[in-house]
Amino acid sequence: MHDHKEKLQLVKEGMLAEGELNELVSLFKVFGDRTRMKILYSLFESELCVCAIGELLGMSPSAISHQLKTLKQANLIGNRREGKTIYYFLADDHVRTIIAQGYNHISEER
């Protein structure tokens, strides 16, 4: 038998606190929805309004708005108003990186 006390101690010290772990789990749950991923991917290239996203995805504006609310609550997207139109965009480069890294991972040759 071997002793792994030192390794276990290092791992324990590096573990996330329960609150942080719950936040991370919640974040990845948001990414776990096909429609929300389509919306995020559509915002990769350009900011878009609800109508444009709906047209692109073949969905009603109300269905898109529901998903945008979830994405906004998770701080994955931001928005800006221009007159009566609200444009949505990726919140920051972290969101772009998470999506790009996920895509790179699934595209790797195994």
VENDALIN-V643994 format. One record per residue. N is the residue number from 1. RES is the residue in one letter. SS is DSSP state (~ for helix, > for strand, _ for the rest). Layout:
BEGIN
N/RES/SS, N/RES/SS
END
This chain:
BEGIN
1/M/_, 2/H/_, 3/D/_, 4/H/_, 5/K/~, 6/E/~, 7/K/~, 8/L/~, 9/Q/~, 10/L/~, 11/V/~, 12/K/~, 13/E/~, 14/G/~, 15/M/_, 16/L/_, 17/A/_, 18/E/~, 19/G/~, 20/E/~, 21/L/~, 22/N/~, 23/E/~, 24/L/~, 25/V/~, 26/S/~, 27/L/~, 28/F/~, 29/K/~, 30/V/~, 31/F/~, 32/G/_, 33/D/_, 34/R/~, 35/T/~, 36/R/~, 37/M/~, 38/K/~, 39/I/~, 40/L/~, 41/Y/~, 42/S/~, 43/L/_, 44/F/_, 45/E/_, 46/S/_, 47/E/_, 48/L/>, 49/C/>, 50/V/~, 51/C/~, 52/A/~, 53/I/~, 54/G/~, 55/E/~, 56/L/~, 57/L/~, 58/G/_, 59/M/_, 60/S/_, 61/P/~, 62/S/~, 63/A/~, 64/I/~, 65/S/~, 66/H/~, 67/Q/~, 68/L/~, 69/K/~, 70/T/~, 71/L/~, 72/K/~, 73/Q/~, 74/A/_, 75/N/_, 76/L/_, 77/I/>, 78/G/>, 79/N/>, 80/R/>, 81/R/>, 82/E/>, 83/G/_, 84/K/_, 85/T/>, 86/I/>, 87/Y/>, 88/Y/>, 89/F/>, 90/L/>, 91/A/_, 92/D/_, 93/D/~, 94/H/~, 95/V/~, 96/R/~, 97/T/~, 98/I/~, 99/I/~, 100/A/~, 101/Q/~, 102/G/~, 103/Y/~, 104/N/~, 105/H/~, 106/I/~, 107/S/~, 108/E/_, 109/E/_, 110/R/_
END
